């Protein structure tokens, strides 16, 4: 585990399955049509129940860089914050990723979340480079934790060593304001 204190708040990097984390809320990178799909989306629906997709259907659409909140059904977390993050080869990937991360943090504050888990947004199917993702997300979280927030602990959850390495380097190396 890698950890950095920001005042009295903590940013941690852990390995694991984000859908199994014991947190107030976790973030899931979703498409604009708010369909859970396969991969983690399939795990969310299978483990959490179909009520989550029904809540998403009622919301409708989600623009890139925005976030919406649903219950987490039968999962350990209380809430899921769904963000529509960037897709690689789009313009302004770093800015879209920063907006999506900030939107997730703001929704967490609106719900009074104290412990939040974040995945590397957009690095799977959407091919956002992990080093860019780590710089942008760690920077956004560190800046957010310096201000007024309900958050006390933010976990970056890496599924494997491929995801873990870039986040470890940025967290241990300090915040470098991210650019594309």
C-alpha positions as CSV (number, residue, x, y, z in Angstrom):
1,X,0.0,0.0,0.0
2,X,1.2,3.5,-0.9
3,X,-0.1,6.5,1.1
4,X,0.2,10.3,1.2
5,X,-1.2,12.6,3.8
6,X,-2.8,15.9,2.8
7,X,-3.4,17.7,6.0
8,X,-5.6,15.4,8.0
9,X,-6.8,13.6,4.9
10,X,-5.3,10.5,3.3
11,X,-4.7,9.4,-0.3
12,X,-4.0,5.7,-0.7
13,X,-3.1,3.4,-3.5
14,X,-4.3,-0.2,-3.0
15,X,-4.7,-3.3,-5.2
16,X,-8.0,-5.0,-5.5
17,X,-11.5,-5.2,-7.0
18,X,-13.1,-1.8,-6.6
19,X,-16.6,-3.4,-6.5
20,X,-15.6,-5.3,-3.3
21,X,-14.2,-2.3,-1.4
22,X,-15.7,-1.3,1.9
23,X,-16.1,2.4,1.2
24,X,-19.0,4.9,1.3
25,X,-18.8,5.1,-2.5
26,X,-16.8,4.0,-5.5
27,X,-16.4,5.5,-8.9
28,X,-17.2,3.6,-12.1
29,X,-16.3,4.9,-15.6
30,X,-19.4,4.6,-17.8
31,X,-20.5,5.5,-21.3
32,X,-22.8,8.4,-22.2
33,X,-25.8,6.1,-22.5
34,X,-25.3,4.9,-18.9
35,X,-25.3,1.2,-19.7
36,X,-23.3,-1.0,-17.3
37,X,-22.1,-3.3,-20.1
38,X,-19.4,-5.9,-19.4
39,X,-16.3,-6.1,-17.3
40,X,-16.7,-4.1,-14.1
41,X,-20.2,-3.0,-15.4
42,X,-21.2,-6.6,-15.6
43,X,-19.8,-7.3,-12.1
44,X,-21.7,-4.3,-10.7
45,X,-25.0,-5.5,-12.2
46,X,-24.5,-9.1,-11.2
47,X,-23.3,-8.5,-7.7
48,X,-25.3,-5.3,-7.0
49,X,-28.6,-6.2,-8.7
50,X,-30.6,-4.8,-11.6
51,X,-31.9,-1.9,-9.5
52,X,-28.6,0.0,-10.3
53,X,-29.2,-0.2,-14.1
54,X,-32.8,0.9,-13.5
55,X,-31.6,4.0,-11.6
56,X,-29.2,4.7,-14.5
57,X,-32.0,4.3,-17.0
58,X,-34.0,6.9,-15.1
59,X,-31.1,9.4,-15.4
60,X,-30.8,8.8,-19.1
61,X,-27.6,10.3,-20.6
62,X,-24.4,11.6,-19.1
63,X,-22.0,14.0,-21.0
64,X,-18.3,13.5,-21.0
65,X,-16.7,15.0,-17.8
66,X,-19.9,14.7,-15.8
67,X,-20.9,12.3,-12.9
68,X,-24.2,10.8,-11.6
69,X,-24.9,8.9,-8.4
70,X,-26.9,5.7,-7.8
71,X,-27.2,3.3,-5.0
72,X,-24.8,0.4,-4.9
73,X,-27.5,-2.2,-4.5
74,X,-26.2,-5.3,-2.7
75,X,-22.5,-4.2,-2.9
76,X,-20.5,-3.3,0.2
77,X,-20.4,0.4,-0.9
78,X,-23.4,2.6,-0.2
79,X,-23.2,4.5,-3.5
80,X,-21.7,4.3,-7.0
81,X,-20.6,7.5,-8.6
82,X,-20.7,7.0,-12.4
83,X,-18.4,9.2,-14.5
84,X,-18.2,9.5,-18.2
85,X,-14.5,9.9,-18.7
86,X,-12.4,10.6,-21.8
87,X,-11.7,8.2,-24.6
88,X,-8.1,8.2,-26.0
89,X,-7.4,10.0,-29.2
90,X,-10.1,12.6,-28.4
91,X,-9.1,16.2,-28.0
92,X,-8.3,17.5,-24.5
93,X,-8.0,14.0,-22.9
94,X,-6.3,15.5,-19.8
95,X,-8.9,18.2,-19.3
96,X,-11.8,15.8,-19.8
97,X,-10.2,13.4,-17.3
98,X,-9.7,16.3,-14.8
99,X,-13.3,17.3,-15.2
100,X,-14.6,13.8,-14.7
101,X,-12.4,13.3,-11.6
102,X,-13.6,16.7,-10.2
103,X,-17.2,15.8,-10.9
104,X,-16.9,12.5,-9.0
105,X,-15.3,14.3,-6.1
106,X,-18.0,16.9,-6.1
107,X,-20.8,14.3,-6.2
108,X,-19.0,12.5,-3.2
109,X,-19.1,15.8,-1.3
110,X,-22.8,16.4,-2.1
111,X,-23.6,12.9,-0.6
112,X,-21.3,13.4,2.5
113,X,-19.0,10.6,1.4
114,X,-15.9,10.3,3.7
115,X,-14.2,7.3,2.1
116,X,-14.2,7.1,-1.7
117,X,-12.5,4.6,-4.1
118,X,-11.4,5.6,-7.6
119,X,-10.2,3.4,-10.5
120,X,-7.8,4.6,-13.2
121,X,-10.5,6.3,-15.4
122,X,-10.4,5.5,-19.1
123,X,-7.3,3.3,-19.1
124,X,-8.9,0.0,-20.1
125,X,-11.0,-0.1,-23.3
126,X,-10.6,3.7,-23.9
127,X,-6.8,3.5,-23.8
128,X,-6.0,6.7,-21.9
129,X,-2.3,6.3,-21.1
130,X,-1.8,5.2,-17.5
131,X,1.0,7.7,-16.8
132,X,-1.3,10.6,-17.9
133,X,-4.2,9.2,-16.0
134,X,-2.1,8.9,-12.8
135,X,-0.8,12.5,-13.1
136,X,-4.2,14.0,-13.7
137,X,-6.2,12.1,-11.2
138,X,-3.7,12.3,-8.3
139,X,-3.3,16.0,-9.0
140,X,-7.1,16.6,-9.0
141,X,-7.6,14.6,-5.8
142,X,-4.7,16.2,-4.0
143,X,-6.1,19.7,-4.9
144,X,-9.6,18.7,-3.8
145,X,-8.4,17.3,-0.5
146,X,-6.7,20.7,0.3
147,X,-10.1,22.4,0.2
148,X,-13.5,22.1,1.9
149,X,-14.6,18.5,1.5
150,X,-16.4,15.7,3.4
151,X,-13.7,13.3,2.1
152,X,-11.3,11.9,4.7
153,X,-9.8,9.1,2.6
154,X,-9.5,8.6,-1.1
155,X,-8.4,5.2,-2.4
156,X,-6.9,4.7,-5.9
157,X,-7.7,1.1,-6.6
158,X,-5.4,-0.7,-9.1
159,X,-6.4,-4.1,-10.4
160,X,-2.9,-5.1,-11.3
161,X,0.8,-4.1,-11.3
162,X,0.3,-2.4,-14.7
163,X,-2.1,0.1,-13.1
164,X,-0.3,0.2,-9.7
165,X,3.1,1.3,-11.0
166,X,2.2,4.7,-12.5
167,X,0.0,5.7,-9.6
168,X,2.7,4.7,-7.1
169,X,5.3,6.8,-8.9
170,X,3.0,9.9,-8.9
171,X,1.8,9.5,-5.3
172,X,5.3,8.9,-4.0
173,X,6.8,11.6,-6.2
174,X,4.5,14.4,-5.1
175,X,1.9,16.2,-7.1
176,X,3.0,17.5,-10.5
177,X,0.3,19.7,-12.1
178,X,-0.8,17.5,-15.0
179,X,-0.8,18.5,-18.7
180,X,-1.5,16.4,-21.7
